[in-house]
Amino acid sequence: MTFRFKRRDLTASMAGESSAWLGVGDLPWSALWYIKHRMNRINSTKDQRFDLSRSSVARYIQLATLFRRQIETGAWQPGQQIPTVDELAVEFGVARATIRQAIGLLEKDGLVSRFRAKGTFVNELPDKPVWCEVETDWNGLLTSRDNATIEILSDFSSVVLPRMEHAPGQFASAYRHLRRKHFRGGIPYLLADLYIDAKLAAGLDKQTLSTTTAMRLAASLPKVKISNALQTLTIGSADLETARELDIALNAPVCYVDRFAVDQRGRLILVSKGIYRGDIFRMDIKLR
């Protein structure tokens, strides 16, 4: 006789809720393989369970990020049914409601679809080109992007430069501060805070500020020769404001790129603190 079962029943049994009714001798070899596979997976996750309490980010958001990564890396293939809510709850040691919230975020982003009495499946998504290449040399940074536009979100004529570690040069007494959002093909890809020496920025018109990238601005300033330029990159995740402005998910990967320009007298005349979308970002560095 072949024993008939449901996957959620096996999951509950393997989690230790009830196993007395399972007659191993009655199961076909395929069911035995499935039980062994699931038991190994659950036992391993008991020992190596994700510690979601280490972050102040809500658990469902952390899980949504993990699940999104499963899709991006191909661990969950298009058209594939993802593990059930019960299975994921056991694996990550959280309530089923938390799993549902996390999957709800994926569904909102169009990554998965839920079907009543069938399960949740990964959607077929179009390939997303990695077209935002960040240059690593001075001449490359002076190159303009095709089909790119800049929107000025705010403009303050005189502010004190915020505390910045590893910033080169001598700070000016005041800077003009602009927050700008960069688009390409209508897609926002960069959110940047731009600080320009207030005395030098006084002669810049709105047209120039809304069409010229940061390093091109530095190179075009009259009577200024750039003697030192520095670029640093760090990896992080999107907060609420960044997610909203760049149209990405909360906690999605982003790249923080800071650029500094120092003039011939050793003054720090320009600082650009940019946040790039991680899903369309690429940096190539020639090693030889």
N, C-alpha and C positions, 0 to 999 in steps of 0.2 A: 504494500500500500504506500502511495506517495503522500507525504504530509503537505498540506497546503498552508501557506502562511502569508502574512503581510510584512513588509519591510519595517514598519513602525513597531510591530509586535516584536520582531527580532531585536531591534534597537533597544526597546524597553527591557527585554530579557537580558541582553548583554550588559546593560547598565546596572543590572543587579536587582531589578524590581520584581521579577518573577521568572523562574526558569524551570520549575518543576514539571511543567506540561510538555517540555520539549523531549521528544524521543529521538535521540540522535540516530538510532538504527533505522528509523522510518524515513530519514531524509535522503534525497538523492544527492549525488556527489557535488552537483552545482550549488546546492543550498549549503552543504558543509563548507565548500570553499568560501562562499559569501560570509558565513558566520565567522570563519577563521579570519578572513580579511578585516571584517568590522571589529572583531574583538582585538586584534593587533592594533588597529588604528585607535580605538578608544582607550586601550591600556596605555599606549604611548602618549596620548594626549593627557591622561591623568598625571603622568610624570612630567610632561613638558607643556602643560596648559599655559595659554597666554595669560599673563598677569595684567588684566585690564585696569587694575587699581593703581598702577604706577603713573598713569596720566590723569590730568584733571579734565580731559576731554570726555564727554559723555560716552558711555560704553557702546551705544548703538552707532555712534559716529565712527568710533574706532573700528568696529566690526564692518561697517560699510566700506571703510577704506581697505580693510583686509580682503573683503569680498571683491571689491573693485579691482584690486591687484590680481586676484585669481583670474579674473576675466582678461585683464591686460596682458598677463604673461601666458595665457592660453591654457592654464590649468583647468579652467572651465571653458570649454569650447562652445562656439555658436551652435545653437540647436540642442545642446546638452541640458539635461535636467540636473539642477544643482541638488545637493543634499536637502533633505526635508528640514522643516523647522525644528522638529524633535531631535534629529541627528545633530544639527548645528548647536542646539541648546546644550546637548550632552557634551559635544566636543569642546565648546568654549566655556562651559560652566556658568551659563547665564539663563535667565528666564526666557520662555518662548516669546513673550511680548517684546523683549529686547531684540531678538532675532527678527521678528516681524517688522519692527521699526527700521532696522538696518536694511532689510530687503526692500522696504518701502522707498528708501532713498535711491537704491539702484533702479527701481522701477520708475521713479520720477525722472531719473537721468536717461531713461530709455535703454538701459543695459539689460534688463530682464523683463519677462512678462509672466504674470501669475494666472493660472487657469484653475478654475474650481474643479476639484476632484481629480486633477491631473498632476499638479505641481507647478514649480517655477522653472522656467527655461531661459537660457541665455539667448539674447537676440542676435541676429546677424547684423553686424555693424559695418559701415563703410570704413575703409582704410583712412586713417587720419595722417596726412603728410607731416613730417617734421620739417617745417620750413623756416623756423626762426633760428637761423644760425648766428651765433654771437662770435664776433671776430676777436682775435687775440693779439693783434698788432695795431699800431697807430694808424697806418694807412687804411687798414680794413675798417676801423671805427669811423673813418671819415666818409665811408661809402654810404650813400643813401639807399633805402630799401624801395624797391618798385611797389607801386600800389599801396603805399603806406600813408596814413594820415595821423594827425595828432590833435587831441582835444584837450584844451586847458580847463581843468576842473576848478582851480583856485589860483589866485595870484596875490602875494603879499609883498609890498615894496621894500620893507625893511624888517628883518628878523635877525636874531642872534643864531649862529650855527649851533645845532644841538651837539651834545658831547659825542665825539666819534673816536673810537680807538684806531690807532694805526693810520690816521689821516696825515698825509705829508704836508710840509710847508707851514707858513705862518698864517693864522686865521685873519681875515678882514674883520673890521669892527661891525659890519652889517652885510647881510646878503638879501638879495631878492629871492623869494621862495615861490616856486610854481609847482603845483601838482598837475601832472599831465598823464593822459591815457593814450596809448599808441594802438592803432588798428592797422590791420592788413587784410584787404578783401572784406572789410566790414567786421572782422573778428578781432576783439581786443586781445592783445598778447603781452602788453607791458604796462605796468602802472609805476610811475616814477615821480620821486620828489627831487626837484632840481633847485640847486642853490647857486646863484651867481653873485659875485662881488657886486654890491649895490651900486657903487660908483660906475662900474663898467656896464651894468645892466640898464642904467638909466637911458642909454641911447638905443636900446633894442625895442622895436615896434612889435605889435601883436602878431602881425603877419609872419615875421621872422621866428618868433617864439612858438608859433603853431605849425611851423613847417620844417624846422631845423632840429636835428638830433643833438644831444648834449655835447659830444666831442666836436662836432662841426661848429657848434656855437662857440666853444672855447677857441678853436682854431681861427674863427672869423673875427674875433674881437680886435678892434683897432689898437695899434701900438703895443700889442701883447705877443710875446713869443713863448710858446710852451716849452719849458725846460725839463719838466718831469711829469709823467702821466702814469697813473697806477689803476689797475682793475683787479677787484677781488670778487670771488664767487663762493657762495655758501648755499646749501640745500635746506629747505624747510617745508612748511605746510601752510596752506591758506587759512587766514583767520576770516571772520565774518565779512569785514569790509573788503578784503582782497577777493574773496570768493564772489561777492556781489559785483564788484567792478570788472573782474576778468571773466565773469560768467562761467565759473567753475564750481565744483562741489566744495563744501566746507572740508578743510583738512586735506584737500588735494595737494599733490606735490608742486612746489614752486621753486624757482631759483632766484636768490637774492644776488644782484650784481651791483657793486658799488664802484664808481669811477671818480677819480680825482685828477684835477689838472692844476699844475703849479707854474707860475710865470717866471720870467728871467730874473726877477727880484726875490724869488723864493716865497711869493704869496700864493696861498691856496685860493684861486680865483673861481673855481667851479667844482661842485660836488653833485653827482647824480646817484641817487639811491633807488635802484630799479628792482621791480619784482616781475619776473617772467613766468608765464604759464609753463609748468613742467611737461605738459603733454605735447607741446609743439616746440620744444627747446632743444638745441643741439650745439655743442661746442667741439670743434675739431682743433687739435693741437699737433702741429708737425713736430715730430721728435728728431727727425734726421733729414 
